[in-house]
Amino acid sequence: MACSLNLHQFSSPTTIAGRTFSETASSKMSSGMSTPSSQATTLVGSPNLRATLDRENRATSLPSSAILEYYSSKASSAIFLYDLAREAGLGNVVRTLRGTESVQEHAVVFDIQSRAGAGLTLLGRISEGTSSAATKALTAYTTPSGLAQMQPVLGLFPQPSSGSRLVLQIPTITHWGEDLAILPTLANLTPFFSSIPENFSVLLSATPQEIIDFAAISYSISGSHVIHIFDQWSAGRQVSNKKTSYQTVSVPSPTSGIHTEFTRAGYSFFEYVGPTDASDIIVILNGPLALAIKNILTIIPSLGVVIVKVLRPWDETNLRGVIPPSAQTIHVLDDVSSTTSSTPLYHDVLGAMASPSSKTTRISSIRLETKTLSQVLVSAQSLVGYLSSILPINWFAAPEIPARASKRIVFYSNPTSSLREVPSVASQLFVSNPNINAQLLQNVDAFSKPGGVAQSTLTIGSTKDGVDDTPIPFKNGQSSDTDALMILDSSLLKTHDVFSELKEGSPVLIVTTWGGEEVISNLSRANLETIGIKKPHLLLVNAEATAANLRTPALDIVVSYAAFLRLYLGQVAKYDVLAALLTSLFGKEVHGVSIDKIARASWDALQSIPLPGLTVTEDEVVPSREFTFNTIEANSTDSLPQPVVKTSSWIEAAKNFVFREAFAISGEPVPSTEFRQNPALRPDLAEHRFLVTCTVNRRLTPLEYNRNVFHLEFDTHGTGLKYEIGEALGVHGWNDEHEVLNFCKWYGLNPDDVISIPVGGDPTKRHVRTIFQAFQQQIDIFGKPPKGFYEALSGYAKGREDRMALRFISSAEGSSTFKKLSELETVTFADVLQKFSSAKPPVEALCEIVGDIKPRHYSIASAQSAVGDRVDLLVVTVEWANPSGSPRYGQCTRYLAALKPGQKVTVSIKPSVMKLPPSNLQPIIMAGLGTGAAPFRAFMQHRAMLASKNIPVGPMLYYFGSRHRSEEYLYGEEIEAFLQDGVITHAGLAFSRDEKRKVYIQHKMLQDGRMLSDMLGQQKGQKGVFYLCGPTWPVPDVFEAIVGALVEYEGMDRTFAEQYIEDLKEEERYVLEVY
């Protein structure tokens, strides 16, 4: 086909100061503009991220949510990453930063499941405080659904202090409807907004720059805990040129209140937009809908909008100050789930405007249901129609929607294809140019097509038009506003409606291996009809064949990008301009092929598809599907392909064994004086592992007793394992052999087949397992599945009923069903697979979506200084029955309980807060419940060893609690011996079920108030240290007992005593290890 192209339809590339974009871009890049590979497509999560953001007033094209994660990582002592937030695309940046920096520089990250009462973990951490990062906050990431689950707990949080501040980062992501469409609704938070605790500030950000600035403000406020709700539906994920201009992360001062910080950053609690004489005012929380209303104000006469950016503290005076005196009616929009839901924002505004000093203004409540939001947050046309129905507007003629000033280019691709990178590469040419306002946003539809569909939208405008903060998915121009379309997955032409938003006569570039006639023959009925009406200019390029002719298949991305450039440049496109742009972007050659050769081949490969008279018949085409945004891909941490798991024959396995140097995992490079890492011990894990031998497994409770508490001893001789007193032993347990074999039989797997698994971070190195070994030793098939597993599994379900059920459970609406399965029925991965039996991923995929068995950590119950090459554990088996009567077991305690002397166990060491004080003379107060006695046995052994060598030691108080003395006085004989020898100077033993009135350790502590006061208080100067290990529930009562002792015997007032204990935490003299 001749390559005579008519590109006049898109022949006006953005003009800047009288120069076309091609001229500006050429001069800019020839002066040293960075290449696309150095930008957001590869920068997120790389070490360059830190270098980019560590300097103030630095322009960056990273997504705002990535910069928010950077600020969190710098300003937090720890980050709790809830599963819902991971599904919202958060977490990869903080993980990568933690991996490249020291503990002091970036926060440690903990994964946590979303469930009712999940906020108790944060409460326990805040109550414990921190000594290593006293000026840093505790951060948690979750979604509106997760925040709603925390609501009952947040009211229990103490007043913030320098070492106990909580910052909740909340991306506005909620799944809704049968297609699980993602919407920025806050309807889930309606009950929470009605009862926000007084010690919490609530900020709402909606633009990319606001997200960055409000994130920084969150960590600069000293007087309250902070909830920052930000737009992740659009602004948080879009790539655009922005400034990290507010501040670097700094230590909050005592005077850093929210009013001060907002004023310093140039923001107000409320923003008013509209005419000064507006009669109707809309009040709305900051978010995408607020920005959309702000955008269409010029269309609706006498309308203004007040955007709430700080919901708490609620500043009534500030609100009244921004509302024009001309206001007759204030319309308050509340996101609600139904017409009967409460309206907290309305009641806030009503209270503010009901002041006696305010003139009479009508306050109207508007309940915006989620279904309505999904309809109005589509286009200016739909939003104007909605507002016309709720506002007293008399149109004399239909309002005219002005055309969008910027250009809009849409890309469709397969998220698993290499060509998915083309939109990111294309965007950098515009995003990096200071004379252009450009934004890129990628949305994914995971369900409408196997493998999913990615829709990337690039908007391009001139800086002279100002910054357009309207959400990218919102069409703020006329109904059809796409100026150009690039289809990188031609199979979508058969299945999806991709032309409906295209402007008439606009160009469409299709990257395909099909010829022109084949493209036309594969169009769906809807696409044929739309093409017949809109008459687009169809172009195609066979990037695969062009790259193959250049003998470098990997060049298909560059060829596709070159075709896009020619499409964009339109009539001003010239070969020398194209070659110059490609050279500036990629250098003189790519993969050894000269850029001139690539440019020439790409130029020649672009073909025009003629549109003959199109006829549509009823039976020759299939219906088209609509694109639904229902999935967010997390920010990529690097450009390397992720490790894959694959089964192989024994021949493939033999390669890994015979050519061990090429494929196997090498030992860590350590000095010869140290013990080498055994590469066969869980090579998928980063921490140092040891192979120890079980020598003792002794039950401590009677056989007839309903709790099995047992004592374990492991021989560490020759392993090099060293541990400090109070540290924890990570046990890498195995699944039950018979359960693994039964699962393999049901799933149709041969246990003797081999799986070759690449090592994380180095795909050239592999370790080999049989399927039986993998599922017994590594894959957590009998573990507890997170919500994301249901969503991942739905893609493999062949039955529609199973597929829809799995999608529902993974959605926000399915939270109660997920909670029932997870917490009541306590289902495992294997249970879910059997329940939805039409979903059977290949074993390779199953291994990846299930994940690995995590080590379980147990406090070490021995002191190496006393026992030598040995490590002891104190363990209680975890077993229960679900409502249907099926027995359930804790995976690791079951494994440990079955150990026999002589068996080998893989272990690792984890540091702990349970450390002995620096001086042997400091008094020690130990409080242990049940197996919480483990670390204190180590304390006692060590001090007994010192005493045996005539080394002076301080007093030891031991409080221990369990149900019955005769069954659960753990290590009772040893305790009595330590008491007789004077190692323990006093013991408070509480056996709650042995007396009519239940007695707990806090009651024993109340009896010993003077002793505790002497050791912990100021008057005696003994500098005693208090330790508590065990469950969380006694923490408040223990705290009260010590406060009471200080008040009664030290003469402190209660407020001072409470602060005194907080100070002890900072000094590591009040140490809690609770769970």
N, C-alpha and C positions, 0 to 999 in steps of 0.2 A: 504494500500500500504506500502511496506517495506520502512524503512527510511535508506536505504543504499545509501549514497550520494557520488558522485564523484565531488569534488570541485577543481580539479586540474587547471581548466581554469583560476582561479583568485587566484592562490596559492602563489603569491609573494607580500604580503603586503609590503608597503614602508619600505625600510631598511635604518636605520639611524646609522651611525658610527658603522656598523657591528652588530647592534641589530635589530631585527624585530620590527615592530610597536607594536605588542602585548606586547613585553617585555618593550619597552619604555613607552607605555601608562600605563601599570600596575604599574610600579615604580613611574611614574609621579603622577597618581591619588592616589596611596596609601600615597603619601606625602602631600595630601591635595588639589588636583586640584578641582576647583569649578565644580558644577554639571551643566548640561545643563540648568536647570531652572533658573540659575543665569546669564545666558548669553544673547545674543542679542534677543532671542525669547521673553524674558519678560522684559529686561532691558530698551529698548527704551521707553522713556516717563515716566519711574518710577523715584522716588526720587533718586534711585541709580545712575541714569545717571549723575546727578550733582556731586555726590561723586566720580564717576569714572573719570570725566573729569576735576575737579577742581585742580588736581595735574599734574604738568608737567612731561614729559617723562614717561607717563603712557601708557602701552600697553592696547589695547582694541580691541574687535572683533565687535564693533558696525559698522553699515554701515557708510561710510564717510559722506553721506548726513545728517545723524543724528548729527554727530559732527559739521558739517557746521551750522546746525540749532542751536546747542548749542552756538557756537561762535556768531552767529547773535543775539541770545537772550540776551547774556551778553553785547554785544557791541552796541546795538541799543536802541534808545529812543522809537521807535515804529516800528512794522513790518506790512507792507501791503501785505496781502496774496491774490494774484489773483487766480481766479477759475482754470485757466490753470495750475498753479503750484500745486494746490491741486490734480488735475488729474495726475500730474507727481509724486505724492507720498510725497509731502512736506507739512509741517504745523503741524503735530501731535506733534512733539517734542516741538516746540516753544509754542504751546498751553498748553501742560502739564507743562512745566517749568513756564510759567506765572501763572498757577493755583497753583503751590506749593511754589511760592516765593513772596516777597514783590514787590511793584512797582519799587523800586530802583534797585533791583537785576536783574530782567528779563523784557524784553520789552513787552508792550501791543501789542496785535495782532488784526488787523482789516481785515475782509473779504471784498473783492472788486471784482467786475465783470470786465472781459476783454472786452474792447470796444474801438472804435476810440476815442482818446482824453482822455483815462483813466489816462494818465500821468499828467493831470491837477490837479488831487487830490494830487499827490506827489509835484508838483510845488507849489501848495497853501500851503502845509505843510512846505516845505523848505523856502518859502518866509516868512512864519509866524515865523520860527525859534522855539527854545525851550529854556526854562529856567530851567526846572527840570533836564535836562540831557545835559548840554551844550557841553560836550566833546564826546557825543555819536552820532552815525550816524543814519540816517533814512534808513531803509532797505525795499526793496520790492522783492517779489519772483514772477517771471513770466517765461514764456517759450520764445523761439525764436519768435513764432508767436505774443506773447504779447509784446515783446520788439519792434517788427516791428511796432505795432500799436502805440507805444509811440514815435516813431521817430520824428514826427513833433514838439513834445513838448520839447524834451530833449535839443534842441538848445536854449530854453528860460531860462534854469536853470542858476542862478547866479553863480559867482565864489564860490567855497566851502570855508567855514570857520569852526571854531571849533564847532559851533552849527548848521551848515547847510550843512552836508555832506550826499550825497546819495550813497548807495551801492545797486546795482541790482544783485541779485543772479539768474542766468539763467541756469536751467537744460536743457540739449540738448535732448529734447523730441519733436518729430513731427510725427503726424499720416500721413500715405501715402497709396494710393491705395485703391482698392475695399474692401480689408480686414482690412483696417485701421491699417496696420502694423506700429509699432513704429520704427522710425529710428533716428539716431543721426545727421541728416542733418542740416546744417546751411543755406540752400538755401533761407529761408525766410528773412535772414539778409543781403542779397546781397545789397539792396538799402541802408541799414543803414551803412554797412561797407564802403560805398562810401562817406559818409558824417558824420562821427563821430565828435561830437562837441569837440573842443580843450580842454575843461575842464573836459573831461572824460578819464580815463584809462580803457583799456580793457585787461583782463587776461583770459587765457584759460588753464584749467587743465583737465587731462585725466586719471591719475592713482589715486587709493584711497589715497595715501599719498599726492599727489599734491593737491587734492581737499581740504584736511585738511589744508595744509600749505598755499595755496592761499586764502582760506577763512580767515585765520588769518591775512594774508598780507592785504586783502581788508579793514580791519578795522584799520590798522596801518598806512595807507597812509593819510597824511594831506593835500596835495597840489592839490588833484583832486577828483572828483566823480569817482566811480569805478563800472565797469560792469564785473562781474566774471561769465564766461561761463564754466560750468563744465559738465562732462559726467554723465548723469543719466540713459543712455541706459544700462550701465553695471557697471562701477567702483563706481559710487555714491551709488549704492544699494547693492553691494556685501558685504558679511560678510567675513572678513579676518583679520588676525592679523596685526595691524598697530600701530604706535606711535602717540600720540598727542604731538609731540616732538618739534614743532617749537617754540611756546610760549603760555603762557596764554594770554587772551585778555587784551590789555593794552591801555592806553591813547596815541594817536599819538602825537609826538612832532612836533614842527614847521619844523624841519629838516627831518621829516620822508617822504622822497620822494620815488618813486617807485624803482629807481635804488638802493637806500640804503637798502630798505627792501628786495628786491630780492637777493642782494648780501649777506646780513646777513643771509638769509634763505638757502643759498647755491644753488641758481638757477640763470640761465641766461635768457635773453630775447629770445635767440635762442639756440636750442640744435642741434648740428651736430652729426650724427651717420653714420659711413661708413668708407671706406678706405681713407687714406690721399691723394691718387692719383686718386680719382674717377673722371671720365670724365663727367658723367651725375649726376645731382643733382635735387632732387625733393624738392620743398618748399611747405609746407602744414601747415595749422592751426592745433594746438594741438587738438587731439581727438582720438576716437577709430581707425579710418582709419590710422592715423599717427603711432599709436602703432603697428598696423598690418603690415604696410610697414616696420617699424623698425625691426619687428620680422623675416621677410623673406629676409633681405638684403644679407645674406650669400648665398642665392640661385642665385641671379642675379649679375653677375660680373660688377665691376667698377661703382657701383651705390651707392650714398650717399643720405641722407635725412636731410633737415633742418626743424626742428619742431618749429613753431612760438608759443611762450608761452605768449608773450606780443605784442598785435597788436597796442595798443596805450598807451604811445607815441611810434611812429615808429622810431627805432634807426637804421638809415642807416649804420652808422659806425660799429656798432656791427654786423649787418648782413654781411657786406663785410668781416669782420674779421673772420667769422666762415666758409665761403665758401672756399674750397681748391683752391689753385692757378691752379691746374690741370683741373678745371671745364671748359668744352667746351660748354655745354648746361645746362641751368637751366629750369626745367619744373615746372611751378607754377600751382598747383591744386586749383581751386575755386569751392566750392559747388554752384551749380546753379539749377534753376528750369527748364530752357530751354537752348537751344543752342544759343539763342539770348540775354541771360542775360549778364549784365555787369560783369567784373572780377576785383573787387577791390584789391585783393591780388596781382594779376599779375601787376597792375599798380603801387602798392607800391614797388614791387621788381624791376620793370623796372626803376622806378625813382631812386632807390638806386644804381643800377648797371650802370646807365647812367652817373655816375660821371666821370669827365675828368681824374681823377686819377686812374680809374678802367680800366683794360685791356678789350678788346672786348670779350664779352661772349654772346652767343645767348640766348635770353630769350623766352621761349615757353609757350604759354597759353593753359591750359588744362581745359575745362569745364566739371566738373563731375556732371552729372544730377542725380537727386534723384533715378530714376529707376536704373541707373548703379550702384550707391552706394549700393542699396539693393541687387544687384547681386554679387558685389565683396567683400562685407563685410560679407561673409559667411565662406570662408575657404582660406587657403594658396594657394590651387590649383586654385581657381577662381581669386584670387588677382594677382598671378603670370601671369595667362593668360591675364588679363587686362593690366598689366604693359608691357607685351611683345608686346601688340598691339599699345602702344603709345611711346615706347622707341626703339631706334635703336639697338636691340639685335638680334644677329644671333645665334640661338641655333643649335649646331651640333647634339644634342640629347635632348629629352624631359628632363627638369630639374627634379631631384629627390627631392621629398618633404620629409625631415627627419621626423621620427616618433616623436610624442610628448613624452617628458621625463616624464611628470607627468601622473597620472592615472585620468580618467574621469568617474564619476558615475552620471547617470541621473535618477531622480525620476519623475514619473508622478502621480498626485493625483487630487482629487476634492477639489477646494478651500474652499468648505463649509463643508468638512468632518473633523472629529477630527484627522484623520491620516495625514492631511496636515502638522502637526508639526513634523512628523518623519524626514524629511530632515534636519530641523533646529537642532533637537536633535542629529542626526547622525553627523552633521558637527562639533559640539562642541568638540568631541573627538579629532579632527584633528586641528581645528582652534586654540584651546587653547594650543597646544603643540609647544614649541619654536623651536623644531627640524624639524618641518614640515611646508612647505608652502601649506596652504589649503585655498580655496576660495569657497564660496557658493553664487549662484545667483538664484533667483526665478523669472520666467516670467509667465504671465497669458494670456491665450487665452479665452476671455469672450464670443466669438460668435460662435465657432464651435460646441458647445455642451451646452445644458441647464445646468446652474450652473457653466459652465466654466471648463477649464483644467489648472492646474498648472504644470509647468515644472521646476524642481529644478536641477541645475547642480553643482556638487561638484567636484573640481579638487584637487588632492593631489600629492604633490611632496616633495622632500628632500631639505632642506636648502642649501646643498652643491651645488645644481644646480643653486643657485641664485634666486632672485625674478623674477617671470614671470608676467609682467604687461600686457600681451596680453589680450584684452577683452575676457571674458569667452564665449560669443556666437560665437566668431571667432575660427574656427577649425584650429589651427596652425600646426596640424600634417597631417596625411594622411586622405583620404576622409572619411573612417569609423573609428572614433576614440573613441567611447564609450566603456569603459572596462567592465562596469557592468550596469545593468538596474534594477530598482525596480519600479514595477507598483502597486500603492496603490489604484487604481480605476480600477477594472477588466473590467468594461463596456467599457473602451477605446480599449480593444482588438477587439471589434466589429466595432468600429467607426473610429479609428485613426491609422495612420502609425507610430508605436512606435519602430519598430525594424530596420529601414533603416540605422541608424548611428552606429549600434552595430558591434563591431569587430567579426570576425568569431570565433565561439567556445566559446564566452563569456557567463558568467552566467546571468540569468534573474530570479529575485525573484518576484513572483506575490502574493500579499495579497488578498485573495478572499475566498468566501464561497463555490465556485465551487470545484468539484473534478477534477482530471487530465483530464479525458476524456471530461468533460464539458468545460474545458478551451480550449482544442483543437477544439471542435465543435463550439465555439463562436469566433474563429479567423476570421478576415476579409480575403478577397482574397489576398490583398497585403501582409498582415502579414503572411499568410500561405506560400506564394511564397518566402518571405524573409527568413523565418525559414528554408524552404527547402534548401536554398542556404547557409545560414550562420551557420546552425546547432548549435544554442545556447544550453546551458545547462539550461533547464527550471526547476525551483523550485517553490513550492507554500507553503504558510502557511495560515491556517484559523485562523487568529488572533481573530476574533469575537467568534468563537466556543471555542478556547483555553481560552480566557478571561472568557467566560461564565462558563466553567468547573471549573475555579478558583473562580467562584461566584462573580466576580468583572468585569463587562463589561468595565469599564474605563481602564482596563489594556491592551486593544488592542494596544495602542501606544507602551507600554513597550515590549509586545510580538513581534510586528513588528520590533522594534528596535533591539531586541535580535536576530531575524532572520537575520537582516542586518549585525550585527556584525559577525555572523557565516559565512555569505556569504563573507564578506571582508577578514576575517582571513584565509579563504581557507583551505589548507591542514594542516596548523599549528593550526587550530581550535581545542581546547580541551574543554571539559565541565568545568573543573576547571578554565581555563582562562576566559571563557565566564562569569561564575558566579562571578569571581573576578572583572571583568570590570563592570558588572551590579551593584555590591555592591558599588564599588567606585563612580559610577555615581548616584545611587538612594538611597543608604543606605541599611540597612539590611532588610527593608520591604517597600512595597508600598501599600497604601490603606489597611493596615492591613494584607497583604499577604507577607510571607517571600520571599526574593529575590531568595533564593535557590529553592523554590517551583516554582517560575516564570521561572527561568532559566531552570529547568528540563522540565517543560511543554513546553517551547518554543523550547528547543533542540529536544524533541520528535515530535513536531508538524511539523517540516520542512520536506517536502516530495519532491521527485524528480519525474518529469513528463517525462515518456519515449516518444520518438519521433518515432512512427511507420512510415511506408511508407505513406507520406502525399499525398493525391490526391486533386486536385483543380478542382471543376466543376464550370460552368458559373452561375448556378442559386442558389447555396446554400449559398452564402456569399454576403455581401454588400460592395460597394467601401469604401476605407479608406480616411479619411481627413488628411491633413497636419496641424501640429501645427503652428499657427501664433501668434507671440508676439504682442498683441494690447492693453494690460491693465496693469497698475501698481497698486499694492495694497499699500496703505499708510503704513508707519511704524506703527506697533501696539503699542498702548500706554499702554496696560496692557493685562493680560491673561484672564480677565473676559469676559463672553459672553456679547454681546451688548444687550440693552433692545429691546424687541420685542413688537409689538402692536397686539392685537388679539381681534376679536369680541367674544361675549359670550352671552349666554342666560340670562334671568332675574335671573335664579338660580345662575349662576356664579356671576352676579352682586350682588345678595343678600348676597353671601359669603363676598364680600368686604364691604358691609354695616354692616351686622350683626356682623362679626368678625373684627370690625374696628381696634382693637388693633393690630391684626396680619397683616392686609393688608393696612391700611390707612396711610396717611402721618401725622406724628406727628408734632406738633408745635415746633418751634426752642427753645432750652433751653436758656431762657433769664431771667434775674433777675425779681422779681415780680414787681419792680418799673417801668419796661418798658412795652410797649405795645406788646403783643404777636403777632407773625406772624399768620395770618389767613391761615391755610393750604389749604383752598379751592380756594384761589386766584392763578391761574396759577401755580400749584405745580411743573410743569416742569421747572420753572425758578428759578435761584439761588438767584437773588437779592431780597431784602425786598420789599414786595408789600403792598399797602394800598387800602382800599375801600372807596372812597370819593363820595360825593353827588353833582350832578350838581344843582346849584341854579339859575344861570343866563346864558342864551344863547342869546346874542344880536348882531344883524347885525349892523356893523358900516358903511358900504357903502350903497348907495341907492339901492332899489330893481331893478331899471332899469339899474343899472351899471353892466358891464359884469364880475366884480370880486366880489366874496362874501368874504369879510374880516369880521370876527366876534370875539366877546369878550366873553370869558367863565369865570365863577366863580364856584369854587367847595368848599363845606363846608368840612373842615378836622376835625371838632370837634370830640373828642373821638377816633381818629385813631392813634394818636402819630406821625403823619407826621410832620417832621421838615425840613426846607430847608434854605439854605443860599442865600443871594442876588446873582443873576446871574446864579444860577443853573438851570438845565433843568428838566422838568417833562416828564417821560416816560409814554405814554398812551398805554395801551394794548387794542387796538381796536378790534371790532368784524366785521365779514363779514356780508353782507346784508342778511336778513332772506329769502327773496323771491329767491335770487340767489342761496342760499344754498339748498333750497327745490327743485328748478328746476334742480340743478346739481344732487342731490340724485335721483330724478325721472329718469333722463337720464341715470345715471350710474347703475340703478337697485338696489339702496340701500333703505332699510327701515330706515327712519330717527329715529325710536324709538328703533332700535337694539342698543345694548350696546357695547362699546369698553372699555376694561380694559387695561390701559397703565401703564407700570412700570415707576417709577421715575428714571431719569438718575442717575447712580451711586449707586443705591440700588434696584436691581430687586426684592427684597422681599417686597417692598412697592409699592402700585399701587394706581392710582386714576381712577375713573370710569366716563365715559361720554357716553351719547347716541351719535349715529353717527351724529345727527343734532347738538348737543352741540359741538362735536369735530370740525366739519367743520365750525361752526359759530364762535367759540371762540378761537380755537387753531390752526387748520391746515390751512396753507396759500394757499388754493386752488385757490384763485383769485389773487395770487401774481405773480411776474415775474420769470419765470423759468430760472435757469442758464444752461450753456451748459451741465453740467453733468447730468441733468434731462433727456435730450434726449437720452444720452447713456444708462442710467439706464432703461428708458422706452422701448428701443429697444429690451431688453431681454424678454419682455412680448408680443411683437407684433406677432400675428399669421399670418398676411399677409406679404408675402415677400417684397412687394412694400413698405409697412409702415416700416418694419424693416430696409431695406436698406436706406430709406430716413432719418430715425432717426439716423442711424449710420453716414450718411454723414453729417448731421447738426452738430453732436457732434465732427466731425473730424476737423483738421486744414483746410482742403480744403473746408469745409462747413462754414467757418467763415463769408463770406459775406451773406449767407442765414440766418445764425443765427442772424447776425446783423440786417438784414431786419426784421425778425420776432420779435426780441427783441426791437429794437429802432424805427422802422418805424410802424410796425403793433401793437407793444406793446402787444403781446399775453400773456395770463395768463396760469397757469398750466391747468386750465379747458379747455381753447381754444385748447391747444396742444392735450389733451386727445380726444377732439371731432374731431380734424383734422385728427388724426391717430387712428381711432376708433377701429381697430383690436387689439390695445394695451390696455388691461384693466387689470392692476394688481389687485390682491385681495386687499380689502380695508386695510388689515393689512400692506401690502407692500406699498400701495399708501400713507398711512400716513407717513411712514418712508422716502420715496424718495421725497415727497413734503416738509416736514419739517414744522416748527411752524411759526406762525405769530410773527414777531419781533416787539417789542415796538417802536413807533415813538416818538422822543424826541423833545420837544418844549421849547424854553426859557421861563422861568417863568416871567410873566409881573406884579409881585407884590412883595412887601417887607413884610415878615412876621412880622417884627418889627412894621409895620404900620397898617396892616390889620388883624393881629391875626390869628385865625383858618380859614384861607381862602387861596386859591391859584388861581391866575388868569392866563389865557392864551390869546394870540393874534394869531389867525389862519386865513389862507386864504385857501379856498377850491382849490383842484387841480382837474381839469377836462378838458378833451380834446376829440377830435374825431380822430380816426385813418383814414388812407387813404380810407378805405371802408365805412367810415361814422359811424362806430359803436362807441357809447359813451364810454369813459373810465373815471374812477374816481380814485383819490388817496384813498386807502382803509381807512386810519385813518381819514383824513379830512372829508371824507363822513360820517364816523361814528360820528365824533364830531359835524358836522353841524346838524345832525338829533337828537342830544340829547335834551331831554325835562327836565325841572326842576323836581327834585325828582329822576331822574335816577342815578343808582350807576355805578361808573367807577373804574376799577382797574388801579392803577398808581404806579410808582416807581420814585426814585430820581436819577439823574445823575449829577456828579460834572461838573464844567465848568471852562474855563479860565477867564470868565468874573467876576472878583472879584474886590470889591472896594479897593482903596489904603489903606495902614495901617493908615494913618493920615486923619482925617476929614477935615483938612485944605488944603490938596493937591488939586490943580485944577483938574477938570475932563472935558475932551473933548469927547463928545459922537457923533458918526456918525452912523445913522441907516437908512437903506433903506427898505421901506415897513414894513413887520412884523418884520424886524430887530430892530424895535423900542422897542420890548417887554422888554429886560433886562434893558433898560434905564428908562422905566417907574418905574421899581423897584428902580433904583438908586435915581430917583427924589423923590419917596415916602419916602425913608429912610432919605435923607437929609432934606426933609421938616419936617419929624418927629423930627429930631435932632434940627432943627431951632425952632420948636414950644416949645422945652424945653430949649431954650436959650443956646444951645450948639453951639459954633462957628463952621461954616463950610466954606470951600473954594468955589471959583467960579465954576460954571458949564456952559459949552458951549454945545449947542445941535444943531447938524446938522441933518436934516431929508429930505429924498427925496422920492417922489412918482410921479404919473402921473398928477393928478389934485387936486387942493386944495379943491374944492367943494365936491369931492367924496372920496378922500383918505388922508385927513389930520387926521391921526389916533390919537385918544385921543386929538384932537385939543383944545377942551375946557379946558382940564386939563393943556395942555401945556401953553395956554394963562394965566391961573390962576397962574401957577408956575412962569411965567415971571413977572406978576404983583406983586407977593409976593417977588420977588427977589431970589427965589430958583434957577431958571435958570437966569444967568446973561446976556446971549446973545444967540440968536437963528439964525441959518442960514437955511432957509426953501427953498427947491428947488423943484418946481413942473414943471417937464420937458415939459409937453404938454400944459401948460397954456400960453406960449409965442412963438413967431415965432422962436426965437433962443432957442434951447433946453438948459436948465440950469440944471446942476447936482450939487451934494454937493461939488465936488472938485472945482467948480467955486466959490462957496460961501467961501470955505476955502482960495482960492487965494486972495479974497478980505480982509480976516482977517489975513493976513500973520504975521503982527507985533504981534497981540494978541497971535497967536499960538506959535510964536517964543519966546515970553516972558514966556509963560507957560511951554514950553517943553525944551527951550534952557538952556545954562549954566549960562549966565550972571545974570539973575534975581534970579536963585536958587529956583524957585517955585516948581520944581519937579512934574510938571503936568503929568497926565496919559491920553493917547489917546486910545480910543476904537472904533472899527469898527465892526458892525454886519450887515450881509445881504449877498447878492450874491457876487461872487468872482470878477466880471468884473471891479469894480471901484478901486480895490486895487492898480494897478500901477499908476493911475492918482492921487489918494489920496497920495500915497508915493511921487510922484513928487511935489505935492502942498506943502507938509511939508518940503521936501528937499529945494525947492525954498525959503520958508520962512526962513529957517536956513541960507541959503547962503546970502540972501538979508539983513536980520536984525541982524544976529548973526556974520556975517563976516566969516563964514566957507567957505572953498573951497568945491566943490561938492563931491569929494572923501571922505573928512572928514565927511561931512554931512551924506552921505549914511552910513558910518561906525557908525556914532553916532546913527542913527536910529536902526541899528543892535544891538548896545549896549543897547538901550532902551528896545528892545525885551528881552534881557537877564535880565534886571532889572524889567520886567513885567510892563513897562511903555508905551509899544506900543503893544496893544493886539488886535488880529484879531480873530473873529469867523465868518468865511465865509463858504459858501456852494455852 
